[in-house]
Amino acid sequence: MKKNTDYPYGAYKCHLVLGILYKQGVSTEDELKVYSINELNAIKSVIEHFIFFVQPKWKIACDRPGSGNTRNIGGVIEIDKLTKGEGTFATLGEKVFDHYWMNFYNAADATKAGIGKPHYNNLETYREYLEKEHKILNELKK
């Protein structure tokens, strides 16, 4: 399935996030004032204090969706963690990140898929889910 991309997820060499953080500028000037072309430098910007960063998506992702009703991957919200790549999966690795999110279901998707409720909804319940699956695999090996 291709959603909002040109190619399937696995066809890309890597998945990078270019982040641009900024602060809204405060202006006490008259917003209706008209400037001449020679006064461009006098116009105060509406945004300031830029922070730019590039990180692999898996390094800044967290274990919850970006919003409550989607499967969109959420990210850490602390600026230092974003810029340093210190998200939930940063120490666990890209394979764990991929497995977690490729098998993640929200409530609506779980119902639609016929599994009832989601297998997990955070890293703790993901570990519990994998332990149960591991026990089943061990039973098959007997």
Secondary structure, DSSP 8 states (H G I E B T S, - for coil): --SSSSS-GGGSS--EEEEEEEEE----S-TT----GGGGGGS--SEEEEEEEEEEHHHHEEEEESSTTS--EEE---HHHHHHT--TTTTT-HHHHHHHHHT---HHHHHHHTSSS-S-SSHHHHHHHHHHHHHHHHHHH-
